Amino acid sequence: MSTNHLIPLARLDTAIRRVVRGFGSRPEEVEAVAANLIEANLKGHDSHGIGMLPRYAEAFVEGGLKTNASVSTVLDAGALLRLDGNAGFGQVIGAQAMALGIERARRHGCCTVALGNAHHLGRIGAWAEQAAAAGLVSMHFVNVIARPIVAPYGGADARFGTNPFCAGVPMQGRAPVILDFATSMIAQGKTRVAYNKGETVAPGCLIDDRGQPTQNPRYSVVPPIGALLTFGGHKGAGLAMMCELLGGALAAGMTQRTPGGVERRVLNGMLSVLVDPAALGDRAAFEAEALSFLDWAQASPPREGFGHVQVAGDAERTWKAERTESGVPVDATTWAEILRAAGLLGVDPAAVQQDAGLA
Ligand SMILES: NC(=O)c1ccc[n+]([C@@H]2O[C@H](COP(=O)([O-])OP(=O)(O)OC[C@H]3O[C@@H](n4cnc5c(N)ncnc54)[C@H](O)[C@@H]3O)[C@@H](O)[C@H]2O)c1
């Protein structure tokens, strides 16, 4: 089992910004990528935080990730936008796509944004949070173009990605409800984190390369690769399929149906639907009803083993408060990989180590 470093937020910020500058990114891109990745760690999703940087560095060196790219508009039909992410950093492309969708949803009451060819969009909740901050409800169906890693229901090998689904609802005077998860039992990055820490994964998440159940995360990290299982039986598997059909076939014009492949890039397709509650009727009535429902649901007496009924988004806010205060834990294997990635990008690993206070 590898040890954890606990890195104070300000130090981590400095260290990660130094690494990201190695991509040759403009200052705004450095800021967007570093802030988004660190935010994922702060919110408890280490799988989509700074531990992605080694993968990004390899994709960049291979030519699959383009720096300083922007979205281009392929189709503009008012409340329908089709965008190409030009294989740019998802942290920038996702924010630009949402900004365009937000402006249109304010103008037309709703907007459907079909985004294809974005490099890894990271934590999809970030995009629902951006929409919620603008007062909009949003839904996001996402597919993943990389090595297939998730088996279809009843299948014994991997046919698609961890296809996240996300929805966000702004709440008057309270934090928004942000439901954001991979449709696999666990996000693939969580198997990487478990593998790096020398831990096993929970039963029922993974099959090996012969289709047999296993708890060894290696079968999702190093060949021979098995497959993650979808959550919730045929229902979760159905949602995963919808993410591929909507985020992939419809939005991106590209689905995951090729085996293997050596490329390190990760592309996402995302179909986002943004709705302005005010345009749909009485905003105040919606807000009052939504708040009353949350209060009603949360008044349910806790079952044995549960503290209280939580709302989607609460867990991330709790993690963020804790980690902002006490620092971000980074396991030693992941940190070593980040230092190697720095070297790959021409950044002095010793300086990164010093920034993080680990020298
Ligand atoms: N870009 C990509 O290709 C890609 C692919 C897969 C996953 N992801 C991201 O990975 C991240 C992690 O996904 P995951 O599947 O591990 O998430 P998860 O299993 O931790 O589920 C997170 C969701 O469940 C909610 N939640 C957690 N505990 C709860 C409780 N007790 N009561 C009510 N709600 C609760 C959270 O608020 C959140 O909305 C997500 O941000 C997702 O977008 C991205």
Ligand as a Chemical Component Dictionary entry (heavy atoms), coordinates in Angstrom:
data_LIG
# 
_chem_comp.id                   LIG 
_chem_comp.type                 NON-POLYMER 
_chem_comp.pdbx_formal_charge   0 
_chem_comp.three_letter_code    LIG 
# 
loop_
_chem_comp_atom.comp_id 
_chem_comp_atom.atom_id 
_chem_comp_atom.alt_atom_id 
_chem_comp_atom.type_symbol 
_chem_comp_atom.charge 
_chem_comp_atom.model_Cartn_x 
_chem_comp_atom.model_Cartn_y 
_chem_comp_atom.model_Cartn_z 
_chem_comp_atom.pdbx_ordinal 
LIG N1  N1  N 0  -15.265 12.831 -18.448 1  
LIG C1  C1  C 0  -15.434 11.534 -18.425 2  
LIG O1  O1  O 0  -15.162 10.841 -19.402 3  
LIG C2  C2  C 0  -15.961 10.880 -17.182 4  
LIG C3  C3  C 0  -16.268 9.514  -17.212 5  
LIG C4  C4  C 0  -16.774 8.923  -16.055 6  
LIG C5  C5  C 0  -16.943 9.669  -14.895 7  
LIG N2  N2  N 1  -16.632 10.981 -14.890 8  
LIG C6  C6  C 0  -16.763 11.774 -13.671 9  
LIG O2  O2  O 0  -16.304 11.021 -12.564 10 
LIG C7  C7  C 0  -16.830 11.580 -11.382 11 
LIG C8  C8  C 0  -17.082 10.505 -10.385 12 
LIG O3  O3  O 0  -18.129 9.645  -10.786 13 
LIG P1  P1  P 0  -18.594 8.457  -9.815  14 
LIG O4  O4  O 0  -19.464 7.555  -10.580 15 
LIG O5  O5  O -1 -17.411 7.892  -9.123  16 
LIG O6  O6  O 0  -19.444 9.282  -8.737  17 
LIG P2  P2  P 0  -20.047 8.742  -7.345  18 
LIG O7  O7  O 0  -20.345 7.292  -7.419  19 
LIG O8  O8  O 0  -19.175 9.254  -6.254  20 
LIG O9  O9  O 0  -21.465 9.502  -7.306  21 
LIG C9  C9  C 0  -21.449 10.881 -7.202  22 
LIG C10 C10 C 0  -22.850 11.421 -7.177  23 
LIG O10 O10 O 0  -23.610 10.798 -6.135  24 
LIG C11 C11 C 0  -23.991 11.796 -5.164  25 
LIG N3  N3  N 0  -23.962 11.189 -3.848  26 
LIG C12 C12 C 0  -22.894 10.649 -3.219  27 
LIG N4  N4  N 0  -23.248 10.174 -2.010  28 
LIG C13 C13 C 0  -24.568 10.424 -1.871  29 
LIG C14 C14 C 0  -25.520 10.180 -0.827  30 
LIG N5  N5  N 0  -25.187 9.586  0.307   31 
LIG N6  N6  N 0  -26.797 10.578 -1.022  32 
LIG C15 C15 C 0  -27.166 11.184 -2.185  33 
LIG N7  N7  N 0  -26.311 11.445 -3.205  34 
LIG C16 C16 C 0  -25.030 11.060 -3.050  35 
LIG C17 C17 C 0  -22.963 12.883 -5.320  36 
LIG O11 O11 O 0  -23.402 14.118 -4.797  37 
LIG C18 C18 C 0  -22.809 12.893 -6.837  38 
LIG O12 O12 O 0  -23.874 13.558 -7.478  39 
LIG C19 C19 C 0  -18.053 12.382 -11.824 40 
LIG O13 O13 O 0  -17.749 13.738 -11.632 41 
LIG C20 C20 C 0  -18.189 12.083 -13.322 42 
LIG O14 O14 O 0  -18.653 13.165 -14.106 43 
LIG C21 C21 C 0  -16.155 11.605 -16.019 44 
# 
loop_
_chem_comp_bond.comp_id 
_chem_comp_bond.atom_id_1 
_chem_comp_bond.atom_id_2 
_chem_comp_bond.value_order 
_chem_comp_bond.pdbx_ordinal 
LIG N1  C1  SING 1  
LIG C1  O1  DOUB 2  
LIG C1  C2  SING 3  
LIG C2  C3  SING 4  
LIG C2  C21 DOUB 5  
LIG C3  C4  DOUB 6  
LIG C4  C5  SING 7  
LIG C5  N2  DOUB 8  
LIG N2  C6  SING 9  
LIG N2  C21 SING 10 
LIG C6  O2  SING 11 
LIG C6  C20 SING 12 
LIG O2  C7  SING 13 
LIG C7  C8  SING 14 
LIG C7  C19 SING 15 
LIG C8  O3  SING 16 
LIG O3  P1  SING 17 
LIG P1  O4  DOUB 18 
LIG P1  O5  SING 19 
LIG P1  O6  SING 20 
LIG O6  P2  SING 21 
LIG P2  O7  DOUB 22 
LIG P2  O8  SING 23 
LIG P2  O9  SING 24 
LIG O9  C9  SING 25 
LIG C9  C10 SING 26 
LIG C10 O10 SING 27 
LIG C10 C18 SING 28 
LIG O10 C11 SING 29 
LIG C11 N3  SING 30 
LIG C11 C17 SING 31 
LIG N3  C12 SING 32 
LIG N3  C16 SING 33 
LIG C12 N4  DOUB 34 
LIG N4  C13 SING 35 
LIG C13 C14 SING 36 
LIG C13 C16 DOUB 37 
LIG C14 N5  SING 38 
LIG C14 N6  DOUB 39 
LIG N6  C15 SING 40 
LIG C15 N7  DOUB 41 
LIG N7  C16 SING 42 
LIG C17 O11 SING 43 
LIG C17 C18 SING 44 
LIG C18 O12 SING 45 
LIG C19 O13 SING 46 
LIG C19 C20 SING 47 
LIG C20 O14 SING 48 
# 
